[in-house]
Amino acid sequence: MGRGEELSDFQRGTVVGCHLCNKSVREIAALLNLPRSTVSSVILKWKRGGITTALPRSGRPHKLKEEDRQALEKVALETRLPSIKALASEFQSVSGASVSFRTVRRELQTMGFRGRVSKYGKGKGGKKVEKKPTASSQQDAMVDVSRLDLRVGHIITALQLPDSDNLYVVDVGEVSPRTVIGKLAKHIPVDQMQNRMVVLLCNLRPVTVRGMVSTAMVLCASSSDKVEILDPPGGAVPGDRIIFQGFPGEPDKELNPKKKVWEQIQADLRTDGQFVATYKGAAFEVAGKGVCKAKTMSNSEIK
């Protein structure tokens, strides 16, 4: 009998987060729709080694990440080097990846490159082939708030962790709740975060903190000495999308931290004079239900 599908780091972090919130194995298994034996195994591994990430499984791992493949394609199209070894050397200096020329040749063949390396960037008649912009590259050029996956969330459980971190288990309308680790303890008591509705940024790249995976971020109005949670409108439910008039695009599946998309957008997130959360004047809105607001903080940045 083959092995079942491996749990994601997000699922493992959620299990540990629920365990730290004093939920039993039976309760966690029912909440996350997982076998009790799996829940027990994740918790035991975390207690013994302080980690939740899965150990490597058998099988040959991929040599190149997606961003490395994109870099390799760019080198192949633009440099027109005389040999595969020269191309591999140039690719390694550009990307920092350590791979053999055989791996480079195999990846190029997978991409559809054939024939002499020096001809990769040319079409018939020796003319250079102009690469058409892809949907991905066009999206990278357009940076606005539509690329953020902002949703209403409901904090099921809030827990104080050492060193002023908080752990939140948040329902965002998905099959399993998300775990969020933040540094709000010195601004907002943990008991005020229990059973609270919040605005959540859901497509940041997950990060591991103390063996637990944080998969989202709670948005707040912020100043140098004060922080307030943004409140969704009355009637909003977990999973409701936050929309912006005049910015109709679809959010990225995951924001690439190398592109600094969040940082560019965050610079234009502010509350207005009526405490309404905005992006370039467009309100954080839940369709048919109203706008998101801070309680008392006007003209403040949001992060």
Phi, psi and chi 1 to 4 in degrees:
 res  aa     phi    psi   chi1   chi2   chi3   chi4
   1 MET       -  129.2 -178.0  176.9  177.3      -
   2 GLY   -74.9  163.8      -      -      -      -
   3 ARG   -74.6  147.7  -67.9  175.1   62.0 -179.8
   4 GLY   -74.1  174.3      -      -      -      -
   5 GLU   -65.9  135.8 -176.1  177.6  -10.1      -
   6 GLU   -69.5  140.2 -168.8   71.8   67.4      -
   7 LEU   -66.7  144.9  -67.9 -175.5      -      -
   8 SER   -76.6  163.0   66.6      -      -      -
   9 ASP   -60.1  -34.9  -73.2  -11.1      -      -
  10 PHE   -61.1  -46.5  160.7   60.6      -      -
  11 GLN   -65.2  -40.9  -70.7  173.0  -53.9      -
  12 ARG   -65.0  -42.3  -69.8  170.7  177.7  -87.9
  13 GLY   -63.3  -36.3      -      -      -      -
  14 THR   -64.8  -41.0  -56.5      -      -      -
  15 VAL   -59.0  -48.6  168.3      -      -      -
  16 VAL   -65.1  -39.8  172.6      -      -      -
  17 GLY   -60.6  -43.3      -      -      -      -
  18 CYS   -64.7  -38.7  -68.8      -      -      -
  19 HIS   -62.0  -42.2  170.4   69.4      -      -
  20 LEU   -67.6  -20.2  -70.6  173.7      -      -
  21 CYS   -89.6   17.0  -65.5      -      -      -
  22 ASN    66.7   28.6  -62.1  -41.1      -      -
  23 LYS   -88.1  144.0  -67.0 -170.1  179.4  -64.4
  24 SER   -77.0  165.6   67.8      -      -      -
  25 VAL   -59.3  -41.6  169.7      -      -      -
  26 ARG   -61.5  -44.3 -176.3 -172.7  -64.6  -86.7
  27 GLU   -65.3  -41.6  -70.0  172.9  -34.4      -
  28 ILE   -65.1  -43.3  -62.3  171.0      -      -
  29 ALA   -60.7  -41.3      -      -      -      -
  30 ALA   -69.8  -40.1      -      -      -      -
  31 LEU   -65.7  -40.8 -179.7   65.4      -      -
  32 LEU  -100.2    0.0  -56.1 -179.0      -      -
  33 ASN    58.2   49.4 -166.3   27.5      -      -
  34 LEU  -123.8  154.1  -65.4  172.2      -      -
  35 PRO   -63.2  144.4  -19.3   30.9      -      -
  36 ARG   -61.7  -33.6  -83.8 -178.6  -79.1  174.1
  37 SER   -64.1  -37.0   59.4      -      -      -
  38 THR   -67.3  -44.1  -60.5      -      -      -
  39 VAL   -60.1  -46.1  172.3      -      -      -
  40 SER   -61.5  -40.0  -62.7      -      -      -
  41 SER   -64.5  -42.5  175.3      -      -      -
  42 VAL   -64.0  -44.2  170.6      -      -      -
  43 ILE   -65.6  -41.6  -67.2  171.8      -      -
  44 LEU   -63.5  -41.8 -178.0   61.2      -      -
  45 LYS   -63.6  -39.7  179.5  179.9  177.7 -177.2
  46 TRP   -66.5  -40.1  178.4   76.3      -      -
  47 LYS   -65.9  -37.9  -74.3 -178.9  175.7  178.3
  48 ARG   -77.7  -41.3  -73.3  176.8  173.8  173.9
  49 GLY  -121.0   -5.5      -      -      -      -
  50 GLY    71.3   20.9      -      -      -      -
  51 ILE  -128.0  155.0   59.3  172.8      -      -
  52 THR  -120.8  -11.6   59.5      -      -      -
  53 THR   -68.0  148.1   52.7      -      -      -
  54 ALA   -75.8  144.0      -      -      -      -
  55 LEU   -71.4  152.5  -66.0  173.8      -      -
  56 PRO   -58.1  137.6  -22.1   32.7      -      -
  57 ARG   -92.0  166.6  -56.8 -177.4   74.4  168.1
  58 SER   -67.8  160.2   59.6      -      -      -
  59 GLY   112.1  157.5      -      -      -      -
  60 ARG   -76.0  122.0 -177.4  176.9 -177.1  176.1
  61 PRO   -75.3  157.9   29.4  -34.4      -      -
  62 HIS   -69.6  135.7  -68.3  -69.0      -      -
  63 LYS   -78.6  -34.4  -67.8  -69.7 -176.8   68.6
  64 LEU  -118.7  139.5  -62.9 -179.5      -      -
  65 LYS   -79.8  168.6  -61.4  178.1 -178.9  178.5
  66 GLU   -61.2  -40.2 -178.5   57.3   32.9      -
  67 GLU   -66.8  -30.6   52.4  -96.9   36.0      -
  68 ASP   -68.3  -38.7  -67.2  -29.6      -      -
  69 ARG   -63.7  -39.4  -67.5 -169.8 -177.1   91.5
  70 GLN   -64.4  -40.0  -67.4  174.4    5.7      -
  71 ALA   -64.8  -40.0      -      -      -      -
  72 LEU   -63.5  -42.7  175.7   58.1      -      -
  73 GLU   -62.0  -41.3 -177.5  179.3   16.9      -
  74 LYS   -63.9  -43.4 -176.1  176.7 -179.2 -179.6
  75 VAL   -62.3  -43.5  169.3      -      -      -
  76 ALA   -62.9  -38.9      -      -      -      -
  77 LEU   -78.1  -31.4  -73.3  170.6      -      -
  78 GLU   -98.7  -26.7  -65.9 -178.9   -3.0      -
  79 THR   -93.0  -34.4   59.0      -      -      -
  80 ARG    51.1   54.6  -57.9 -159.8  -57.6  -84.0
  81 LEU   -75.6  160.3  -66.5  167.6      -      -
  82 PRO   -75.0  -19.7   25.6  -34.9      -      -
  83 SER  -148.3  163.6   69.5      -      -      -
  84 ILE   -66.2  -32.8 -163.3   69.8      -      -
  85 LYS   -67.9  -39.8  -70.1 -174.8  177.5 -179.5
  86 ALA   -66.7  -38.6      -      -      -      -
  87 LEU   -65.4  -42.3 -166.6  152.8      -      -
  88 ALA   -61.9  -40.5      -      -      -      -
  89 SER   -64.7  -43.0  177.6      -      -      -
  90 GLU   -64.7  -40.8  176.1   65.6   17.2      -
  91 PHE   -62.1  -42.4  163.0   66.6      -      -
  92 GLN   -64.6  -37.3  -69.9 -174.9   43.3      -
  93 SER   -70.4  -31.2   66.6      -      -      -
  94 VAL   -77.7  -44.8  168.1      -      -      -
  95 SER   -96.0  -24.1   66.8      -      -      -
  96 GLY    83.0   -2.5      -      -      -      -
  97 ALA   -74.9  142.5      -      -      -      -
  98 SER  -108.6   97.4  179.1      -      -      -
  99 VAL  -138.0  158.3  -67.4      -      -      -
 100 SER   -81.0  164.4   69.6      -      -      -
 101 PHE   -66.7  -25.9   74.3   90.1      -      -
 102 ARG   -65.5  -41.0  -66.0 -178.8 -178.0   84.8
 103 THR   -63.9  -43.0  -62.5      -      -      -
 104 VAL   -60.2  -44.9  169.5      -      -      -
 105 ARG   -62.6  -42.1  179.8  169.2   56.0 -162.6
 106 ARG   -63.8  -42.2 -176.5  172.6   60.4 -111.0
 107 GLU   -65.9  -39.5  -69.0  -69.8  -15.2      -
 108 LEU   -64.5  -39.6  -71.5  169.7      -      -
 109 GLN   -64.8  -37.4  -71.1  173.9  -12.8      -
 110 THR   -62.6  -34.7  -58.1      -      -      -
 111 MET   -76.1  -11.5  -65.3  175.9 -168.8      -
 112 GLY   102.7    6.8      -      -      -      -
 113 PHE   -77.4  132.2  -71.6   96.2      -      -
 114 ARG  -137.4  160.7  -63.0  -70.3 -172.8  -86.0
 115 GLY    81.4 -158.0      -      -      -      -
 116 ARG   -71.3  139.6  -67.3  174.4   59.0 -172.2
 117 VAL   -59.2  -39.7  175.7      -      -      -
 118 SER   -66.1  -13.4   59.1      -      -      -
 119 LYS  -100.5    0.2  -62.2  -68.2 -175.0 -179.5
 120 TYR   -57.9  -36.0  -78.4  169.5      -      -
 121 GLY   -92.4   10.4      -      -      -      -
 122 LYS  -121.9  148.7  -63.7 -178.8  179.8 -180.0
 123 GLY  -100.1 -157.4      -      -      -      -
 124 LYS   -68.8  142.5  -67.9 -178.2  178.6  179.5
 125 GLY    81.9    8.1      -      -      -      -
 126 GLY    79.3    6.2      -      -      -      -
 127 LYS   -80.8  142.8  -65.0 -178.3  179.0  179.7
 128 LYS   -69.7  134.8 -173.2  174.3 -179.9  179.5
 129 VAL   -82.5  125.1  176.1      -      -      -
 130 GLU   -86.0  121.4  -67.0  -65.4  -27.1      -
 131 LYS   -75.6  125.2 -170.7  177.8  178.7 -178.0
 132 LYS   -72.8  140.8  -65.6 -178.5  179.7  179.6
 133 PRO   -64.5  133.4   21.5  -31.3      -      -
 134 THR   -86.6  167.9   62.9      -      -      -
 135 ALA   -59.6  -36.1      -      -      -      -
 136 SER   -65.2  -43.9  176.1      -      -      -
 137 SER   -69.5  -33.9   64.2      -      -      -
 138 GLN   -65.8  -38.2  -70.4  172.2  -15.1      -
 139 GLN   -67.6  -38.9 -174.2 -176.4   43.5      -
 140 ASP   -60.0  -33.6  -75.4  -16.8      -      -
 141 ALA   -73.3  -24.9      -      -      -      -
 142 MET  -101.2  107.7 -179.6 -170.4   68.2      -
 143 VAL  -113.3  105.4  178.8      -      -      -
 144 ASP  -147.5 -179.8   64.2   43.5      -      -
 145 VAL   -66.2  -17.7   73.8      -      -      -
 146 SER   -64.0  -17.3   67.0      -      -      -
 147 ARG   -80.8   -8.8  -64.3 -178.8   62.7  177.2
 148 LEU   -89.0  134.4  -57.1 -174.8      -      -
 149 ASP   -92.3   88.8 -176.6    2.9      -      -
 150 LEU  -101.6  128.0  -65.0  171.9      -      -
 151 ARG  -138.0  158.7  -60.5 -175.3 -131.8  166.4
 152 VAL   -77.9  134.6  173.3      -      -      -
 153 GLY  -127.7  157.4      -      -      -      -
 154 HIS  -122.5  117.2  172.4 -134.2      -      -
 155 ILE   -73.9  112.2  -63.3  179.3      -      -
 156 ILE   -76.4  -44.2  -57.7  168.6      -      -
 157 THR  -143.2  137.9  -54.2      -      -      -
 158 ALA  -121.7  136.0      -      -      -      -
 159 LEU  -136.8  135.3 -177.9   69.6      -      -
 160 GLN   -80.1  128.5  178.0   70.2   57.2      -
 161 LEU  -109.1  166.3  -62.9  177.3      -      -
 162 PRO   -61.0  159.7  -23.3   33.8      -      -
 163 ASP    60.1   37.6  -59.6  -32.9      -      -
 164 SER    62.8   21.7   69.9      -      -      -
 165 ASP   -89.7  152.0  -79.1   -7.7      -      -
 166 ASN  -117.6  148.2  -68.8  133.3      -      -
 167 LEU  -117.4  128.5 -178.5  142.2      -      -
 168 TYR  -119.6  137.2  -50.4  118.2      -      -
 169 VAL  -104.0  116.6  179.7      -      -      -
 170 VAL  -123.0  130.1 -170.9      -      -      -
 171 ASP   -86.1  119.5  175.3   13.0      -      -
 172 VAL  -120.6   27.9  -71.7      -      -      -
 173 GLY    80.2   14.7      -      -      -      -
 174 GLU  -100.1  177.3  -62.3  171.2  -32.8      -
 175 VAL   -61.1  -42.9  175.0      -      -      -
 176 SER  -118.1  147.6  -59.4      -      -      -
 177 PRO   -69.4  163.1   25.4  -32.8      -      -
 178 ARG  -102.3  150.8  -66.2 -166.6  179.1 -145.0
 179 THR  -100.1  135.9   50.7      -      -      -
 180 VAL  -130.1  127.5 -179.7      -      -      -
 181 ILE  -112.6  125.0  -62.0  174.0      -      -
 182 GLY  -139.3  173.2      -      -      -      -
 183 LYS  -115.3   54.4  -64.8 -175.1  178.9  -66.1
 184 LEU   -99.0   -3.3  -65.0  174.0      -      -
 185 ALA   -58.1  -37.5      -      -      -      -
 186 LYS   -77.1   -9.5   62.9 -178.9  179.1 -179.5
 187 HIS  -108.5  -37.9  -61.4  -71.9      -      -
 188 ILE  -131.7  117.9  -55.5  170.6      -      -
 189 PRO   -56.8  144.3  -22.7   33.0      -      -
 190 VAL   -62.0  -31.1   68.9      -      -      -
 191 ASP   -68.3  -23.5   60.6  -45.8      -      -
 192 GLN   -79.1  -10.0  -67.4 -175.9   19.2      -
 193 MET   -94.8  -12.8  -62.4  -64.1  -69.0      -
 194 GLN   -65.7  135.1  -58.5  -77.8    0.3      -
 195 ASN    56.8   39.8 -161.9   34.6      -      -
 196 ARG  -112.5  144.2 -177.6  164.6 -175.2  164.5
 197 MET   -86.6  137.8  -57.9  -64.2  -76.2      -
 198 VAL  -140.3  169.2  -66.4      -      -      -
 199 VAL  -103.0  127.2  175.5      -      -      -
 200 LEU  -121.0  134.0 -142.9   63.6      -      -
 201 LEU   -90.5  115.7  175.9   56.7      -      -
 202 CYS  -106.1   -1.4  -66.2      -      -      -
 203 ASN  -119.9   26.1   60.1  -19.8      -      -
 204 LEU   -70.9  154.2  -70.9  174.5      -      -
 205 ARG   -67.7  130.0 -178.3  167.1  -66.5 -179.6
 206 PRO   -58.4  144.3  -24.4   34.8      -      -
 207 VAL  -126.4  149.1  -65.1      -      -      -
 208 THR  -101.2  125.5  -58.4      -      -      -
 209 VAL  -126.9  117.1 -178.5      -      -      -
 210 ARG    53.0   40.4  -64.5 -168.2 -174.2   91.5
 211 GLY    81.1    0.1      -      -      -      -
 212 MET  -114.0  145.1  -65.3  172.3  -71.9      -
 213 VAL   -97.1  123.7  179.6      -      -      -
 214 SER   -97.1  124.7 -178.1      -      -      -
 215 THR  -117.2   11.2   58.0      -      -      -
 216 ALA  -164.9 -179.8      -      -      -      -
 217 MET  -142.9  134.0 -177.8  171.7   70.9      -
 218 VAL   -80.5  128.1  177.3      -      -      -
 219 LEU   -89.2  139.2  -67.8 -168.6      -      -
 220 CYS  -137.2  151.8  -51.9      -      -      -
 221 ALA   -78.9  138.4      -      -      -      -
 222 SER  -143.0  142.9  175.9      -      -      -
 223 SER  -134.8 -175.2   67.6      -      -      -
 224 SER   -65.8  -24.0   58.7      -      -      -
 225 ASP  -130.2    8.9   58.4   -7.0      -      -
 226 LYS  -150.7  145.5 -172.2  176.6 -179.9 -178.9
 227 VAL  -137.6  135.8  170.1      -      -      -
 228 GLU  -132.0  134.9  -74.2 -175.6   -6.2      -
 229 ILE   -68.0  139.1  -58.3  -65.1      -      -
 230 LEU   -74.6  132.0  -65.4 -178.0      -      -
 231 ASP   -98.1  126.5  -69.1  -37.8      -      -
 232 PRO   -67.5  164.0  -17.7   31.3      -      -
 233 PRO   -69.7  157.3   25.7  -34.7      -      -
 234 GLY   -59.1  140.9      -      -      -      -
 235 GLY    89.9  -10.7      -      -      -      -
 236 ALA   -70.0  147.1      -      -      -      -
 237 VAL  -125.4  158.1  -61.9      -      -      -
 238 PRO   -53.7  132.0  -27.6   36.1      -      -
 239 GLY    99.8  -14.5      -      -      -      -
 240 ASP   -58.9  133.2  -81.7  -10.2      -      -
 241 ARG   -80.8  143.5  -75.2  -78.0  -54.7  -81.0
 242 ILE   -91.7  126.4  -50.8  -62.7      -      -
 243 ILE  -119.6  166.0   60.5  173.3      -      -
 244 PHE  -138.1  122.7  -61.5   82.6      -      -
 245 GLN   -62.2  128.8  -64.6  -61.8  -36.7      -
 246 GLY    92.6   -2.9      -      -      -      -
 247 PHE  -133.2   79.5  -59.9   94.9      -      -
 248 PRO   -88.6    3.5   33.0  -35.0      -      -
 249 GLY   -66.5  172.8      -      -      -      -
 250 GLU   -96.8  145.5  -72.7  -63.2  -46.5      -
 251 PRO   -70.6  153.6   24.6  -33.1      -      -
 252 ASP   -63.4  150.1  -66.9   14.1      -      -
 253 LYS   -63.4  -42.0 -177.8  176.8 -179.7 -179.5
 254 GLU  -150.6  131.5  179.5  178.5  -77.7      -
 255 LEU   -71.5  131.1  -62.8  176.7      -      -
 256 ASN   -83.0  113.9 -174.8  -16.1      -      -
 257 PRO   -61.4  -24.9   19.0  -29.8      -      -
 258 LYS   -68.7  -26.9  -66.4 -178.1  179.2  179.0
 259 LYS   -83.0  -12.3  -56.2  -72.8 -173.9 -179.4
 260 LYS    57.5   37.5  -58.0  -68.1 -176.2 -176.5
 261 VAL   -65.8  -48.7  175.5      -      -      -
 262 TRP   -59.2  -44.3  160.9 -117.2      -      -
 263 GLU   -62.3  -38.6  -71.2   79.4    1.6      -
 264 GLN   -67.7  -40.9  -66.4  178.7   63.6      -
 265 ILE   -73.3  -40.0  -62.9  169.3      -      -
 266 GLN   -58.4  -29.6 -172.0  -88.3  -34.0      -
 267 ALA   -61.5  -21.6      -      -      -      -
 268 ASP  -108.6   12.4  -68.0  -52.3      -      -
 269 LEU   -94.5  121.1  -60.0  179.0      -      -
 270 ARG  -150.9  157.1  -61.6 -171.8   64.7   82.2
 271 THR   -86.0  147.9   57.1      -      -      -
 272 ASP   -93.9 -167.5   64.8   12.3      -      -
 273 GLY   -67.8  -14.4      -      -      -      -
 274 GLN  -105.6   17.1  -57.8  -60.8  -45.3      -
 275 PHE    73.0    5.5  -42.8  123.3      -      -
 276 VAL   -77.5  133.3  175.2      -      -      -
 277 ALA   -72.4  131.7      -      -      -      -
 278 THR  -138.8  161.0   68.2      -      -      -
 279 TYR  -126.9  112.9  169.3   77.0      -      -
 280 LYS    49.8   40.0  -66.4 -174.5  175.9  180.0
 281 GLY    90.1  -14.2      -      -      -      -
 282 ALA   -88.5  128.2      -      -      -      -
 283 ALA   -72.5  148.5      -      -      -      -
 284 PHE   -67.9  112.7  -75.0   48.2      -      -
 285 GLU  -127.8  139.5 -179.3 -178.7   -8.3      -
 286 VAL  -103.3  119.4  177.5      -      -      -
 287 ALA   -53.0  125.5      -      -      -      -
 288 GLY    76.1    0.8      -      -      -      -
 289 LYS  -124.2  -20.8  -62.9  177.1 -179.0  178.2
 290 GLY   127.8 -164.3      -      -      -      -
 291 VAL  -115.7  161.7  -62.7      -      -      -
 292 CYS   -92.4  140.3  -56.1      -      -      -
 293 LYS  -140.6  156.5  -56.0  176.0   71.9  173.1
 294 ALA   -88.7  160.5      -      -      -      -
 295 LYS   -73.3  -48.4  -81.3 -172.0  169.1   27.4
 296 THR  -134.4   -7.3   65.0      -      -      -
 297 MET   -94.9  112.5  -64.2 -177.6   66.3      -
 298 SER  -105.4  155.6   61.1      -      -      -
 299 ASN    49.1   45.0  -57.8  -48.1      -      -
 300 SER  -120.7  151.3  -59.4      -      -      -
 301 GLU   -72.2  157.3   66.6  175.5  -24.8      -
 302 ILE  -117.2  129.7  -65.0  171.5      -      -
 303 LYS  -156.6      -   59.1 -177.7 -178.6 -179.4
